[in-house]
Amino acid sequence: MKKQKIKIEGMHCTSCSMLIDGDLEDTNGVVSASTNYARGETEVEYNENEIALPQILQVIGKTGYKGSV
């Protein structure tokens, strides 16, 4: 398992952070996601044998936000 902090651009409220968490946690290989609107970042725990960081960033992008390491 690996943990990674990712900066998130485009969040406007706490509902945005809940949406990101939900989409990430529904993704195979992602164990948990904890997004903090006030800090503008998410911490993702994932199985790197099942999913890679670029794929996680794509999930965030499809949700409508920009993620960067």
Buried (B, 14 or more C-beta within 10 A) or exposed (E): EEEBEBEBEBBEEEEBBEBBBEBBEEBEBBBEBBBBBEEBBBBBBBEEEEBEBEBBBBBBEEBEBEBEE
